[in-house]
Amino acid sequence: MSGTDGTNGVNGAAGTDGGEPRPEPIRFFGTTWVHHDGGYALRRAGVAAGSLLAAAAGAFVLRFGYEGLAVAQVGSVVNMLVVIAFAVCSAIGFRRTWDGFVRRPDPGKHDAAAERSMHSIMMIGFIGRLLAYFCRSLVEAPGEGLHREEYEEARTRHERRRASRTGNPAARGGKRRRKHG
């Protein structure tokens, strides 16, 4: 738990070195989310403003693309399909990003091929992803709730293991059997 730069964290659920579990760093926040220190509030404000500005810039760029379609006179059907495609992809991107902040993907449901097939849709729906990041950063660091839950569970497991190893061995019940030689 010593550092807030995000470079020294180990997955809190793993506790790889057998010692006390350490929090997993979150992008842009490192491990400042644990105690809300090290400029946490300023980082949250920066992430919220940055993601909103990036979404606005992305919408502005998409507007130029739409105007290019109008100049090319491709027709109202193509214009409508492009708008619908970006809206649907943005909605999917928002939902999948939001779900990623709340729960880990189920390994049985999501395989690598399914993730690769969604990659193009998620890239097209980048505005939805940025808006999900903005909305979540208004409440907490994106993914903080999930990370905090996993970290607290890991700490509880660690404390239970540690408590079972300390104390008077005779108080644990069961007597030691001696070998008679």
C-alpha positions in Angstrom: 0.0 0.0 0.0 3.0 2.3 -0.1 2.9 4.2 -3.3 0.3 6.0 -5.3 1.9 5.9 -8.7 0.3 2.6 -9.7 3.5 0.8 -10.4 3.9 -1.3 -7.3 0.4 -2.7 -6.9 -0.4 -6.4 -6.9 -3.9 -7.7 -7.5 -5.5 -7.5 -4.1 -7.3 -10.8 -4.7 -4.1 -12.7 -5.4 -1.7 -11.8 -2.6 1.1 -13.3 -4.7 3.9 -13.1 -2.2 2.0 -14.6 0.7 2.1 -11.3 2.6 -0.7 -8.8 3.1 -2.7 -8.2 -0.1 -2.0 -5.0 -1.9 -4.5 -3.0 -3.9 -4.6 -3.2 -7.6 -3.9 0.1 -9.3 -6.6 1.9 -11.4 -5.7 3.8 -14.6 -5.0 7.5 -13.8 -5.5 6.8 -10.1 -2.8 4.3 -9.1 -3.7 3.2 -5.6 -4.9 6.6 -4.4 -8.5 5.2 -4.5 -7.8 3.1 -1.3 -7.6 6.1 1.1 -8.7 8.9 -1.3 -5.4 10.6 -0.8 -2.6 11.8 -3.2 -4.8 14.1 -5.2 -7.6 11.6 -5.6 -10.4 14.3 -5.9 -8.3 16.4 -8.3 -7.7 13.3 -10.4 -11.4 12.4 -10.5 -12.2 15.9 -11.6 -9.5 15.7 -14.3 -10.7 12.4 -15.5 -14.3 13.6 -15.7 -13.3 16.8 -17.6 -10.9 15.0 -19.9 -13.3 12.2 -20.9 -16.1 14.7 -21.5 -13.8 16.9 -23.6 -12.6 13.9 -25.5 -16.2 12.8 -26.2 -17.1 16.3 -27.4 -14.0 16.4 -29.7 -15.0 12.9 -31.0 -18.5 14.1 -31.7 -17.1 17.1 -33.5 -14.9 14.9 -35.7 -17.9 12.7 -36.5 -19.8 15.7 -37.5 -17.2 16.4 -40.2 -17.5 12.9 -41.4 -21.3 13.3 -41.6 -20.9 16.6 -43.5 -18.5 14.8 -45.9 -21.3 12.3 -46.6 -23.7 15.2 -47.3 -21.2 16.8 -49.7 -20.8 13.5 -51.5 -24.6 13.3 -51.8 -24.7 9.6 -50.9 -28.4 9.8 -50.1 -30.6 10.1 -47.0 -30.7 6.3 -46.5 -26.9 6.0 -46.1 -26.8 9.1 -43.9 -29.5 7.6 -41.7 -27.6 4.2 -41.5 -24.4 5.9 -40.5 -26.1 7.8 -37.7 -27.9 4.7 -36.5 -24.7 2.7 -36.6 -22.8 5.2 -34.5 -25.7 5.5 -32.0 -26.0 1.8 -31.6 -22.2 1.3 -31.3 -22.0 4.1 -28.8 -24.8 2.6 -26.7 -23.1 -0.9 -26.8 -19.8 0.8 -25.9 -21.4 2.6 -23.0 -23.1 -0.5 -21.6 -20.0 -2.8 -21.9 -17.7 -0.1 -20.4 -20.2 0.5 -17.5 -20.5 -3.2 -16.8 -16.7 -3.5 -16.7 -16.6 -0.9 -13.9 -19.2 -2.9 -11.9 -18.2 -6.6 -12.4 -15.5 -8.7 -13.8 -16.5 -10.5 -17.0 -17.6 -14.1 -16.6 -14.9 -16.3 -17.9 -17.4 -18.9 -19.1 -19.4 -16.4 -21.1 -16.6 -14.3 -22.7 -13.9 -15.9 -24.7 -11.1 -14.3 -26.6 -12.8 -14.7 -30.0 -15.9 -12.9 -28.7 -13.8 -10.0 -27.4 -12.0 -9.7 -30.7 -15.3 -9.6 -32.6 -16.6 -6.8 -30.4 -13.4 -4.7 -30.8 -14.5 -3.0 -34.0 -17.9 -2.1 -32.5 -16.2 -0.8 -29.3 -13.9 1.4 -31.4 -16.8 2.8 -33.4 -18.7 3.4 -30.1 -15.8 5.4 -28.5 -18.1 8.2 -27.6 -20.2 5.9 -25.5 -17.2 4.6 -23.8 -15.9 8.1 -23.0 -19.3 9.1 -21.7 -19.4 6.0 -19.4 -16.0 7.0 -18.1 -17.3 10.5 -17.5 -20.4 9.4 -15.7 -18.6 6.9 -13.5 -15.9 9.4 -12.5 -18.6 11.7 -11.2 -19.3 9.1 -8.5 -16.0 7.4 -7.9 -12.8 6.4 -9.7 -14.0 4.2 -12.6 -13.8 0.6 -11.3 -13.2 1.7 -7.7 -16.2 -0.2 -6.3 -15.2 -3.4 -7.9 -11.5 -3.0 -6.9 -12.5 -2.1 -3.3 -14.8 -5.1 -3.0 -12.1 -7.5 -4.2 -9.4 -5.8 -2.0 -11.6 -6.0 1.1 -12.4 -9.7 0.5 -8.7 -10.4 0.0 -7.9 -8.5 3.3 -10.6 -10.4 5.1 -9.3 -13.8 3.9 -5.7 -12.7 4.8 -6.8 -11.8 8.3 -8.6 -15.1 8.8 -5.6 -17.0 7.7 -3.3 -15.0 9.9 -5.6 -15.4 12.9 -5.7 -19.1 12.5 -1.9 -19.3 12.5 -1.3 -17.3 15.6 -2.2 -17.9 19.2 -1.9 -20.8 21.6 -1.8 -24.1 19.6 -3.3 -25.9 22.5 -6.4 -23.7 22.4 -7.2 -24.9 18.8 -8.6 -28.1 20.0 -7.2 -31.5 19.3 -4.2 -32.9 21.2 -0.8 -33.5 19.8 0.1 -37.1 19.6 3.6 -38.1 20.5 5.4 -40.9 18.9 6.6 -43.4 21.3 9.8 -44.9 20.2 
